[in-house]
Amino acid sequence: MSGYAKFFQKMAQVISAPHNEHLSERELSDLGLSRADLAMLRSGAPRARERIVAMAEQFGLTEADLSAHSELGLELAEKCGHCLQAETCRDAIRAGVALPDTKCPNAEIYRVLAQG
């Protein structure tokens, strides 16, 4: 499992944990999160990782490319999790069609990463 996938797997566990479950400062620090980051991530649309990877692939990027830039994980997750096009994106992925990059708030990040 790539570093990016491990990060998102751990994030998914933390985000989906009951909201009354207390996370220590150490646990948050290990993920590079503040309490505000955690609240923001918990309030986003589910399954952001799948959408992030699928959209990155539209730009010719792989999970390995994303893992090489794990510092962008929180930004990608925040934008994707709160995107107003999340359902449209999910439906496009399920249908196997490309979502126009004008609808993706992470498109510019993917474009820059794809240019190397």
N, C-alpha and C positions, 0 to 999 in steps of 0.2 A: 504494500500500500504506500502510495506516495505521501510525502510530507503534507501536501495540500489536502489530500483525502483524509489523512489522520487528523489534521487540524479541523476540518469540517465535520468529521465524525465526532470528535470531542465536543465541538461547538454544538452540534445537534443534540448531544446528550445533555449538555448544560442548559441549552435553550428550552428543551422539552421537559426538563425537570419541573416538578410542581413549583409554582411561583413562591410558595411559602418555604421552600427548601433553601436554607441559607448556604451560600458559598463563601468560603473563607477568602480573605484577601490574597492568600497564597495561591489558591486555585484560580482566582481571577488573574493574578499576576502571571501565572504560568501560561495563560492564554493571551496575555497582553491586553486584557480588558479592564475597564473601569466599571463601576456599578452602573453608570449612565450608559456605557456601551452595551452591557448586558440587558438593561431595560429596553434599549432600542432594538436589539436583536430579537428579544422575546416578543416584541410587538409586530414584527414583520411577517410577511406571507411565508408559509411553509415551503419546503423543498427548493430553497434558493440555490443550493449547491448544484442540483441537476440543471437548473436553468443557466447558471453561470458557466458550467462546463459546456453545455450545448451551444450557448451563444459564442463562447470562445472558439469552439470548433468552426463556427461559421466564418471566423477570421483566420482560420488555418492554424489555430493554437491547440496545443494538447494540454492534458493535465500536468504533464512534466513542465511545460512552459509556465503554467500558473504556479506550480510548486517552486520554480526558480525565483518567483517574485511573491513569496508568501506574505511579504509586508503589505501587499495590496488586498489580502483576504478580507479584512474587516471592511474596507471601503467597498469592495465588490459586493459583499454580503449586505451591507447597509443599503446600498443603492438598489440591489435586486430585491431585497426583502420588502422594501417600501415602494417599489415601482408600481405605478398605476396600470401598467401593461402586463402584470404578472400572469393573469389568466389568459390573455391573448398569447403571451409567450408560451405558456404551458400547452395551450391548444395547438400552436404551430409546431412545437416539438413533438407532440403526440402524433400529429398528422405527417410529420417528416418534411415539413416545408420550412423554408428560411423565413425568419422574422425580419422585416426591414430594420436595418441598423438604426434608422431614425427613431425607432420606438424603444431602443435599449439605452438606458442611462449609463451603461458601462461601455458603450461602443467605442468611445474615444480611448479608453484604457486599452481595450483589445486592439485597436488600430495601432497604437503606439508600440505595444508589445510585439505585434506582428511585424512591425518595421525593424525590430531589433534594436 
